[in-house]
């Protein structure tokens, strides 16, 4: 839970700064497929995505391949 709190806090902070400094850029939260399955496919994770309008990049940690873009 602490990791989720920290990641979400950083995302929101960076998003606020980008909105002012570089409004044409889109910020994505990069997370491994394991984290996505363990946290973001659950009800709490879906709530966090929806309430914070997160844009997520899901990747495979071993192959370093992008699996999914969630906008």
PDB file of N, CA, C and O in Angstrom:
ATOM      1  N   UNK A   1       0.828  -1.192   0.000  1.00  0.00           N
ATOM      2  CA  UNK A   1       0.000   0.000   0.000  1.00  0.00           C
ATOM      3  C   UNK A   1       0.874   1.258   0.000  1.00  0.00           C
ATOM      4  O   UNK A   1       0.538   2.250  -0.646  1.00  0.00           O
ATOM      5  N   UNK A   2       1.987   1.213   0.722  1.00  0.00           N
ATOM      6  CA  UNK A   2       2.881   2.374   0.767  1.00  0.00           C
ATOM      7  C   UNK A   2       3.464   2.668  -0.619  1.00  0.00           C
ATOM      8  O   UNK A   2       3.603   3.830  -1.002  1.00  0.00           O
ATOM      9  N   UNK A   3       3.805   1.612  -1.369  1.00  0.00           N
ATOM     10  CA  UNK A   3       4.340   1.811  -2.716  1.00  0.00           C
ATOM     11  C   UNK A   3       3.295   2.457  -3.626  1.00  0.00           C
ATOM     12  O   UNK A   3       3.616   3.335  -4.427  1.00  0.00           O
ATOM     13  N   UNK A   4       2.054   2.020  -3.498  1.00  0.00           N
ATOM     14  CA  UNK A   4       0.975   2.607  -4.293  1.00  0.00           C
ATOM     15  C   UNK A   4       0.798   4.077  -3.932  1.00  0.00           C
ATOM     16  O   UNK A   4       0.652   4.922  -4.815  1.00  0.00           O
ATOM     17  N   UNK A   5       0.809   4.378  -2.661  1.00  0.00           N
ATOM     18  CA  UNK A   5       0.677   5.768  -2.194  1.00  0.00           C
ATOM     19  C   UNK A   5       1.803   6.639  -2.753  1.00  0.00           C
ATOM     20  O   UNK A   5       1.566   7.741  -3.249  1.00  0.00           O
ATOM     21  N   UNK A   6       3.028   6.127  -2.665  1.00  0.00           N
ATOM     22  CA  UNK A   6       4.179   6.892  -3.149  1.00  0.00           C
ATOM     23  C   UNK A   6       4.122   7.107  -4.657  1.00  0.00           C
ATOM     24  O   UNK A   6       4.369   8.211  -5.141  1.00  0.00           O
ATOM     25  N   UNK A   7       3.796   6.047  -5.400  1.00  0.00           N
ATOM     26  CA  UNK A   7       3.723   6.146  -6.863  1.00  0.00           C
ATOM     27  C   UNK A   7       2.617   7.108  -7.281  1.00  0.00           C
ATOM     28  O   UNK A   7       2.811   7.927  -8.180  1.00  0.00           O
ATOM     29  N   UNK A   8       1.479   7.013  -6.646  1.00  0.00           N
ATOM     30  CA  UNK A   8       0.362   7.894  -6.976  1.00  0.00           C
ATOM     31  C   UNK A   8       0.697   9.342  -6.642  1.00  0.00           C
ATOM     32  O   UNK A   8       0.373  10.247  -7.411  1.00  0.00           O
ATOM     33  N   UNK A   9       1.335   9.562  -5.516  1.00  0.00           N
ATOM     34  CA  UNK A   9       1.743  10.917  -5.138  1.00  0.00           C
ATOM     35  C   UNK A   9       2.715  11.519  -6.137  1.00  0.00           C
ATOM     36  O   UNK A   9       2.580  12.683  -6.512  1.00  0.00           O
ATOM     37  N   UNK A  10       3.702  10.728  -6.573  1.00  0.00           N
ATOM     38  CA  UNK A  10       4.654  11.206  -7.570  1.00  0.00           C
ATOM     39  C   UNK A  10       3.959  11.502  -8.889  1.00  0.00           C
ATOM     40  O   UNK A  10       4.236  12.515  -9.532  1.00  0.00           O
ATOM     41  N   UNK A  11       3.059  10.619  -9.289  1.00  0.00           N
ATOM     42  CA  UNK A  11       2.331  10.798 -10.542  1.00  0.00           C
ATOM     43  C   UNK A  11       1.555  12.113 -10.518  1.00  0.00           C
ATOM     44  O   UNK A  11       1.623  12.900 -11.462  1.00  0.00           O
ATOM     45  N   UNK A  12       0.825  12.341  -9.445  1.00  0.00           N
ATOM     46  CA  UNK A  12       0.018  13.552  -9.336  1.00  0.00           C
ATOM     47  C   UNK A  12       0.910  14.790  -9.325  1.00  0.00           C
ATOM     48  O   UNK A  12       0.593  15.784  -9.979  1.00  0.00           O
ATOM     49  N   UNK A  13       2.006  14.742  -8.600  1.00  0.00           N
ATOM     50  CA  UNK A  13       2.937  15.866  -8.566  1.00  0.00           C
ATOM     51  C   UNK A  13       3.494  16.154  -9.956  1.00  0.00           C
ATOM     52  O   UNK A  13       3.473  17.299 -10.406  1.00  0.00           O
ATOM     53  N   UNK A  14       3.989  15.127 -10.640  1.00  0.00           N
ATOM     54  CA  UNK A  14       4.539  15.304 -11.986  1.00  0.00           C
ATOM     55  C   UNK A  14       3.470  15.798 -12.957  1.00  0.00           C
ATOM     56  O   UNK A  14       3.747  16.640 -13.811  1.00  0.00           O
ATOM     57  N   UNK A  15       2.263  15.283 -12.830  1.00  0.00           N
ATOM     58  CA  UNK A  15       1.179  15.700 -13.709  1.00  0.00           C
ATOM     59  C   UNK A  15       0.871  17.184 -13.520  1.00  0.00           C
ATOM     60  O   UNK A  15       0.653  17.910 -14.489  1.00  0.00           O
ATOM     61  N   UNK A  16       0.857  17.619 -12.282  1.00  0.00           N
ATOM     62  CA  UNK A  16       0.606  19.040 -12.005  1.00  0.00           C
ATOM     63  C   UNK A  16       1.677  19.921 -12.624  1.00  0.00           C
ATOM     64  O   UNK A  16       1.365  20.952 -13.218  1.00  0.00           O
ATOM     65  N   UNK A  17       2.926  19.529 -12.493  1.00  0.00           N
ATOM     66  CA  UNK A  17       4.027  20.315 -13.053  1.00  0.00           C
ATOM     67  C   UNK A  17       3.971  20.301 -14.578  1.00  0.00           C
ATOM     68  O   UNK A  17       4.127  21.345 -15.212  1.00  0.00           O
ATOM     69  N   UNK A  18       3.748  19.125 -15.172  1.00  0.00           N
ATOM     70  CA  UNK A  18       3.684  19.036 -16.634  1.00  0.00           C
ATOM     71  C   UNK A  18       2.541  19.854 -17.217  1.00  0.00           C
ATOM     72  O   UNK A  18       2.670  20.427 -18.298  1.00  0.00           O
ATOM     73  N   UNK A  19       1.438  19.907 -16.510  1.00  0.00           N
ATOM     74  CA  UNK A  19       0.295  20.679 -16.989  1.00  0.00           C
ATOM     75  C   UNK A  19       0.678  22.138 -17.197  1.00  0.00           C
ATOM     76  O   UNK A  19       0.196  22.787 -18.125  1.00  0.00           O
ATOM     77  N   UNK A  20       1.537  22.646 -16.338  1.00  0.00           N
ATOM     78  CA  UNK A  20       1.963  24.040 -16.440  1.00  0.00           C
ATOM     79  C   UNK A  20       3.159  24.195 -17.376  1.00  0.00           C
ATOM     80  O   UNK A  20       3.156  25.063 -18.249  1.00  0.00           O
ATOM     81  N   UNK A  21       4.174  23.362 -17.199  1.00  0.00           N
ATOM     82  CA  UNK A  21       5.438  23.521 -17.927  1.00  0.00           C
ATOM     83  C   UNK A  21       5.393  23.000 -19.357  1.00  0.00           C
ATOM     84  O   UNK A  21       5.938  23.625 -20.267  1.00  0.00           O
ATOM     85  N   UNK A  22       4.746  21.859 -19.556  1.00  0.00           N
ATOM     86  CA  UNK A  22       4.699  21.234 -20.885  1.00  0.00           C
ATOM     87  C   UNK A  22       3.319  20.618 -21.116  1.00  0.00           C
ATOM     88  O   UNK A  22       3.164  19.397 -21.089  1.00  0.00           O
ATOM     89  N   UNK A  23       2.325  21.467 -21.341  1.00  0.00           N
ATOM     90  CA  UNK A  23       0.946  20.995 -21.405  1.00  0.00           C
ATOM     91  C   UNK A  23       0.652  20.027 -22.548  1.00  0.00           C
ATOM     92  O   UNK A  23      -0.372  19.345 -22.513  1.00  0.00           O
ATOM     93  N   UNK A  24       1.506  19.946 -23.551  1.00  0.00           N
ATOM     94  CA  UNK A  24       1.265  19.027 -24.665  1.00  0.00           C
ATOM     95  C   UNK A  24       1.745  17.602 -24.383  1.00  0.00           C
ATOM     96  O   UNK A  24       1.449  16.683 -25.148  1.00  0.00           O
ATOM     97  N   UNK A  25       2.473  17.420 -23.302  1.00  0.00           N
ATOM     98  CA  UNK A  25       2.979  16.078 -22.965  1.00  0.00           C
ATOM     99  C   UNK A  25       1.932  15.275 -22.214  1.00  0.00           C
ATOM    100  O   UNK A  25       1.093  15.828 -21.502  1.00  0.00           O
ATOM    101  N   UNK A  26       1.995  13.961 -22.385  1.00  0.00           N
ATOM    102  CA  UNK A  26       1.114  13.048 -21.672  1.00  0.00           C
ATOM    103  C   UNK A  26       1.960  12.199 -20.733  1.00  0.00           C
ATOM    104  O   UNK A  26       2.948  11.598 -21.156  1.00  0.00           O
ATOM    105  N   UNK A  27       1.581  12.150 -19.477  1.00  0.00           N
ATOM    106  CA  UNK A  27       2.302  11.390 -18.471  1.00  0.00           C
ATOM    107  C   UNK A  27       1.651  10.024 -18.280  1.00  0.00           C
ATOM    108  O   UNK A  27       0.432   9.919 -18.145  1.00  0.00           O
ATOM    109  N   UNK A  28       2.474   8.988 -18.269  1.00  0.00           N
ATOM    110  CA  UNK A  28       2.012   7.630 -18.010  1.00  0.00           C
ATOM    111  C   UNK A  28       2.703   7.093 -16.775  1.00  0.00           C
ATOM    112  O   UNK A  28       3.878   7.376 -16.542  1.00  0.00           O
ATOM    113  N   UNK A  29       1.982   6.321 -15.986  1.00  0.00           N
ATOM    114  CA  UNK A  29       2.546   5.595 -14.863  1.00  0.00           C
ATOM    115  C   UNK A  29       2.955   4.225 -15.390  1.00  0.00           C
ATOM    116  O   UNK A  29       2.101   3.434 -15.793  1.00  0.00           O
ATOM    117  N   UNK A  30       4.257   3.939 -15.390  1.00  0.00           N
ATOM    118  CA  UNK A  30       4.759   2.659 -15.880  1.00  0.00           C
ATOM    119  C   UNK A  30       4.769   1.654 -14.740  1.00  0.00           C
ATOM    120  O   UNK A  30       5.372   1.890 -13.693  1.00  0.00           O
ATOM    121  N   UNK A  31       4.088   0.520 -14.957  1.00  0.00           N
ATOM    122  CA  UNK A  31       4.043  -0.525 -13.930  1.00  0.00           C
ATOM    123  C   UNK A  31       4.226  -1.885 -14.588  1.00  0.00           C
ATOM    124  O   UNK A  31       3.875  -2.087 -15.750  1.00  0.00           O
ATOM    125  N   UNK A  32       4.779  -2.799 -13.825  1.00  0.00           N
ATOM    126  CA  UNK A  32       4.969  -4.150 -14.350  1.00  0.00           C
ATOM    127  C   UNK A  32       3.634  -4.871 -14.446  1.00  0.00           C
ATOM    128  O   UNK A  32       2.663  -4.509 -13.781  1.00  0.00           O
ATOM    129  N   UNK A  33       3.607  -5.887 -15.278  1.00  0.00           N
ATOM    130  CA  UNK A  33       2.372  -6.660 -15.442  1.00  0.00           C
ATOM    131  C   UNK A  33       1.946  -7.318 -14.131  1.00  0.00           C
ATOM    132  O   UNK A  33       0.751  -7.461 -13.874  1.00  0.00           O
ATOM    133  N   UNK A  34       2.897  -7.714 -13.312  1.00  0.00           N
ATOM    134  CA  UNK A  34       2.581  -8.325 -12.011  1.00  0.00           C
ATOM    135  C   UNK A  34       1.869  -7.330 -11.095  1.00  0.00           C
ATOM    136  O   UNK A  34       0.865  -7.663 -10.466  1.00  0.00           O
ATOM    137  N   UNK A  35       2.391  -6.122 -11.026  1.00  0.00           N
ATOM    138  CA  UNK A  35       1.767  -5.081 -10.200  1.00  0.00           C
ATOM    139  C   UNK A  35       0.372  -4.773 -10.735  1.00  0.00           C
ATOM    140  O   UNK A  35      -0.572  -4.600  -9.965  1.00  0.00           O
ATOM    141  N   UNK A  36       0.250  -4.708 -12.060  1.00  0.00           N
ATOM    142  CA  UNK A  36      -1.060  -4.438 -12.641  1.00  0.00           C
ATOM    143  C   UNK A  36      -2.062  -5.505 -12.232  1.00  0.00           C
ATOM    144  O   UNK A  36      -3.181  -5.192 -11.823  1.00  0.00           O
ATOM    145  N   UNK A  37      -1.662  -6.755 -12.341  1.00  0.00           N
ATOM    146  CA  UNK A  37      -2.562  -7.859 -11.977  1.00  0.00           C
ATOM    147  C   UNK A  37      -2.873  -7.831 -10.485  1.00  0.00           C
ATOM    148  O   UNK A  37      -4.031  -7.960 -10.087  1.00  0.00           O
ATOM    149  N   UNK A  38      -1.843  -7.663  -9.660  1.00  0.00           N
ATOM    150  CA  UNK A  38      -2.022  -7.731  -8.202  1.00  0.00           C
ATOM    151  C   UNK A  38      -2.793  -6.552  -7.635  1.00  0.00           C
ATOM    152  O   UNK A  38      -3.528  -6.713  -6.660  1.00  0.00           O
ATOM    153  N   UNK A  39      -2.645  -5.372  -8.222  1.00  0.00           N
ATOM    154  CA  UNK A  39      -3.261  -4.171  -7.634  1.00  0.00           C
ATOM    155  C   UNK A  39      -4.331  -3.559  -8.517  1.00  0.00           C
ATOM    156  O   UNK A  39      -5.452  -3.324  -8.066  1.00  0.00           O
ATOM    157  N   UNK A  40      -3.995  -3.297  -9.774  1.00  0.00           N
ATOM    158  CA  UNK A  40      -4.872  -2.479 -10.597  1.00  0.00           C
ATOM    159  C   UNK A  40      -6.025  -3.234 -11.254  1.00  0.00           C
ATOM    160  O   UNK A  40      -6.940  -2.612 -11.794  1.00  0.00           O
ATOM    161  N   UNK A  41      -5.992  -4.557 -11.216  1.00  0.00           N
ATOM    162  CA  UNK A  41      -7.164  -5.296 -11.684  1.00  0.00           C
ATOM    163  C   UNK A  41      -8.169  -5.510 -10.565  1.00  0.00           C
ATOM    164  O   UNK A  41      -9.283  -5.972 -10.812  1.00  0.00           O
ATOM    165  N   UNK A  42      -7.791  -5.182  -9.345  1.00  0.00           N
ATOM    166  CA  UNK A  42      -8.692  -5.286  -8.194  1.00  0.00           C
ATOM    167  C   UNK A  42      -9.552  -4.020  -8.102  1.00  0.00           C
ATOM    168  O   UNK A  42      -9.273  -3.013  -8.754  1.00  0.00           O
ATOM    169  N   UNK A  43     -10.600  -4.094  -7.282  1.00  0.00           N
ATOM    170  CA  UNK A  43     -11.527  -2.967  -7.138  1.00  0.00           C
ATOM    171  C   UNK A  43     -10.811  -1.685  -6.690  1.00  0.00           C
ATOM    172  O   UNK A  43     -11.077  -0.608  -7.224  1.00  0.00           O
ATOM    173  N   UNK A  44      -9.909  -1.798  -5.718  1.00  0.00           N
ATOM    174  CA  UNK A  44      -9.187  -0.622  -5.234  1.00  0.00           C
ATOM    175  C   UNK A  44      -8.357   0.000  -6.353  1.00  0.00           C
ATOM    176  O   UNK A  44      -8.348   1.220  -6.516  1.00  0.00           O
ATOM    177  N   UNK A  45      -7.673  -0.820  -7.109  1.00  0.00           N
ATOM    178  CA  UNK A  45      -6.862  -0.323  -8.213  1.00  0.00           C
ATOM    179  C   UNK A  45      -7.697   0.367  -9.276  1.00  0.00           C
ATOM    180  O   UNK A  45      -7.312   1.418  -9.791  1.00  0.00           O
ATOM    181  N   UNK A  46      -8.832  -0.219  -9.605  1.00  0.00           N
ATOM    182  CA  UNK A  46      -9.725   0.388 -10.587  1.00  0.00           C
ATOM    183  C   UNK A  46     -10.254   1.730 -10.096  1.00  0.00           C
ATOM    184  O   UNK A  46     -10.403   2.671 -10.875  1.00  0.00           O
ATOM    185  N   UNK A  47     -10.535   1.808  -8.801  1.00  0.00           N
ATOM    186  CA  UNK A  47     -10.982   3.067  -8.207  1.00  0.00           C
ATOM    187  C   UNK A  47      -9.890   4.134  -8.327  1.00  0.00           C
ATOM    188  O   UNK A  47     -10.170   5.278  -8.684  1.00  0.00           O
ATOM    189  N   UNK A  48      -8.657   3.757  -8.029  1.00  0.00           N
ATOM    190  CA  UNK A  48      -7.533   4.689  -8.116  1.00  0.00           C
ATOM    191  C   UNK A  48      -7.346   5.176  -9.553  1.00  0.00           C
ATOM    192  O   UNK A  48      -7.119   6.364  -9.782  1.00  0.00           O
ATOM    193  N   UNK A  49      -7.441   4.261 -10.520  1.00  0.00           N
ATOM    194  CA  UNK A  49      -7.307   4.635 -11.936  1.00  0.00           C
ATOM    195  C   UNK A  49      -8.391   5.631 -12.325  1.00  0.00           C
ATOM    196  O   UNK A  49      -8.107   6.664 -12.931  1.00  0.00           O
ATOM    197  N   UNK A  50      -9.613   5.320 -11.981  1.00  0.00           N
ATOM    198  CA  UNK A  50     -10.749   6.147 -12.369  1.00  0.00           C
ATOM    199  C   UNK A  50     -10.729   7.511 -11.681  1.00  0.00           C
ATOM    200  O   UNK A  50     -10.872   8.542 -12.339  1.00  0.00           O
ATOM    201  N   UNK A  51     -10.556   7.520 -10.376  1.00  0.00           N
ATOM    202  CA  UNK A  51     -10.615   8.761  -9.615  1.00  0.00           C
ATOM    203  C   UNK A  51      -9.482   9.722  -9.954  1.00  0.00           C
ATOM    204  O   UNK A  51      -9.641  10.939  -9.862  1.00  0.00           O
ATOM    205  N   UNK A  52      -8.334   9.167 -10.348  1.00  0.00           N
ATOM    206  CA  UNK A  52      -7.175  10.010 -10.639  1.00  0.00           C
ATOM    207  C   UNK A  52      -6.882  10.125 -12.125  1.00  0.00           C
ATOM    208  O   UNK A  52      -5.887  10.727 -12.531  1.00  0.00           O
ATOM    209  N   UNK A  53      -7.759   9.542 -12.930  1.00  0.00           N
ATOM    210  CA  UNK A  53      -7.615   9.584 -14.390  1.00  0.00           C
ATOM    211  C   UNK A  53      -6.198   9.194 -14.815  1.00  0.00           C
ATOM    212  O   UNK A  53      -5.565   9.865 -15.629  1.00  0.00           O
ATOM    213  N   UNK A  54      -5.719   8.082 -14.235  1.00  0.00           N
ATOM    214  CA  UNK A  54      -4.368   7.614 -14.529  1.00  0.00           C
ATOM    215  C   UNK A  54      -4.250   7.097 -15.951  1.00  0.00           C
ATOM    216  O   UNK A  54      -5.158   6.454 -16.478  1.00  0.00           O
ATOM    217  N   UNK A  55      -3.138   7.387 -16.543  1.00  0.00           N
ATOM    218  CA  UNK A  55      -2.753   6.794 -17.816  1.00  0.00           C
ATOM    219  C   UNK A  55      -1.613   5.843 -17.466  1.00  0.00           C
ATOM    220  O   UNK A  55      -0.636   6.239 -16.831  1.00  0.00           O
ATOM    221  N   UNK A  56      -1.748   4.588 -17.885  1.00  0.00           N
ATOM    222  CA  UNK A  56      -0.825   3.545 -17.427  1.00  0.00           C
ATOM    223  C   UNK A  56      -0.175   2.845 -18.601  1.00  0.00           C
ATOM    224  O   UNK A  56      -0.807   2.580 -19.624  1.00  0.00           O
ATOM    225  N   UNK A  57       1.101   2.554 -18.430  1.00  0.00           N
ATOM    226  CA  UNK A  57       1.860   1.735 -19.363  1.00  0.00           C
ATOM    227  C   UNK A  57       2.217   0.460 -18.594  1.00  0.00           C
ATOM    228  O   UNK A  57       2.904   0.518 -17.573  1.00  0.00           O
ATOM    229  N   UNK A  58       1.750  -0.684 -19.086  1.00  0.00           N
ATOM    230  CA  UNK A  58       2.023  -1.968 -18.437  1.00  0.00           C
ATOM    231  C   UNK A  58       3.122  -2.665 -19.225  1.00  0.00           C
ATOM    232  O   UNK A  58       3.037  -2.793 -20.447  1.00  0.00           O
ATOM    233  N   UNK A  59       4.164  -3.119 -18.513  1.00  0.00           N
ATOM    234  CA  UNK A  59       5.281  -3.770 -19.189  1.00  0.00           C
ATOM    235  C   UNK A  59       5.655  -5.073 -18.504  1.00  0.00           C
ATOM    236  O   UNK A  59       5.365  -5.283 -17.327  1.00  0.00           O
ATOM    237  N   UNK A  60       6.313  -5.953 -19.274  1.00  0.00           N
ATOM    238  CA  UNK A  60       6.837  -7.200 -18.735  1.00  0.00           C
ATOM    239  C   UNK A  60       8.236  -6.910 -18.214  1.00  0.00           C
ATOM    240  O   UNK A  60       9.105  -6.476 -18.970  1.00  0.00           O
ATOM    241  N   UNK A  61       8.453  -7.145 -16.939  1.00  0.00           N
ATOM    242  CA  UNK A  61       9.715  -6.821 -16.295  1.00  0.00           C
ATOM    243  C   UNK A  61      10.882  -7.636 -16.857  1.00  0.00           C
ATOM    244  O   UNK A  61      11.997  -7.130 -16.979  1.00  0.00           O
ATOM    245  N   UNK A  62      10.619  -8.895 -17.196  1.00  0.00           N
ATOM    246  CA  UNK A  62      11.694  -9.770 -17.680  1.00  0.00           C
ATOM    247  C   UNK A  62      12.109  -9.444 -19.110  1.00  0.00           C
ATOM    248  O   UNK A  62      13.301  -9.380 -19.412  1.00  0.00           O
ATOM    249  N   UNK A  63      11.140  -9.241 -19.984  1.00  0.00           N
ATOM    250  CA  UNK A  63      11.444  -9.001 -21.396  1.00  0.00           C
ATOM    251  C   UNK A  63      11.546  -7.517 -21.731  1.00  0.00           C
ATOM    252  O   UNK A  63      11.999  -7.141 -22.812  1.00  0.00           O
ATOM    253  N   UNK A  64      11.119  -6.683 -20.789  1.00  0.00           N
ATOM    254  CA  UNK A  64      11.099  -5.234 -20.976  1.00  0.00           C
ATOM    255  C   UNK A  64      10.232  -4.811 -22.164  1.00  0.00           C
ATOM    256  O   UNK A  64      10.497  -3.795 -22.807  1.00  0.00           O
ATOM    257  N   UNK A  65       9.209  -5.592 -22.441  1.00  0.00           N
ATOM    258  CA  UNK A  65       8.267  -5.301 -23.516  1.00  0.00           C
ATOM    259  C   UNK A  65       7.035  -4.599 -22.962  1.00  0.00           C
ATOM    260  O   UNK A  65       6.562  -4.922 -21.872  1.00  0.00           O
ATOM    261  N   UNK A  66       6.527  -3.645 -23.714  1.00  0.00           N
ATOM    262  CA  UNK A  66       5.267  -2.993 -23.346  1.00  0.00           C
ATOM    263  C   UNK A  66       4.144  -3.941 -23.708  1.00  0.00           C
ATOM    264  O   UNK A  66       4.073  -4.442 -24.831  1.00  0.00           O
ATOM    265  N   UNK A  67       3.274  -4.180 -22.755  1.00  0.00           N
ATOM    266  CA  UNK A  67       2.153  -5.100 -22.941  1.00  0.00           C
ATOM    267  C   UNK A  67       0.872  -4.345 -23.249  1.00  0.00           C
ATOM    268  O   UNK A  67       0.071  -4.774 -24.080  1.00  0.00           O
ATOM    269  N   UNK A  68       0.682  -3.212 -22.569  1.00  0.00           N
ATOM    270  CA  UNK A  68      -0.594  -2.507 -22.704  1.00  0.00           C
ATOM    271  C   UNK A  68      -0.427  -1.030 -22.383  1.00  0.00           C
ATOM    272  O   UNK A  68       0.317  -0.655 -21.477  1.00  0.00           O
ATOM    273  N   UNK A  69      -1.130  -0.201 -23.140  1.00  0.00           N
ATOM    274  CA  UNK A  69      -1.257   1.232 -22.842  1.00  0.00           C
ATOM    275  C   UNK A  69      -2.689   1.454 -22.396  1.00  0.00           C
ATOM    276  O   UNK A  69      -3.619   1.072 -23.106  1.00  0.00           O
ATOM    277  N   UNK A  70      -2.884   2.056 -21.254  1.00  0.00           N
ATOM    278  CA  UNK A  70      -4.225   2.338 -20.756  1.00  0.00           C
ATOM    279  C   UNK A  70      -4.374   3.851 -20.672  1.00  0.00           C
ATOM    280  O   UNK A  70      -3.715   4.515 -19.872  1.00  0.00           O
ATOM    281  N   UNK A  71      -5.256   4.379 -21.515  1.00  0.00           N
ATOM    282  CA  UNK A  71      -5.434   5.833 -21.588  1.00  0.00           C
ATOM    283  C   UNK A  71      -6.791   6.200 -21.011  1.00  0.00           C
ATOM    284  O   UNK A  71      -7.147   7.378 -20.974  1.00  0.00           O
TER     285      UNK A  71
END
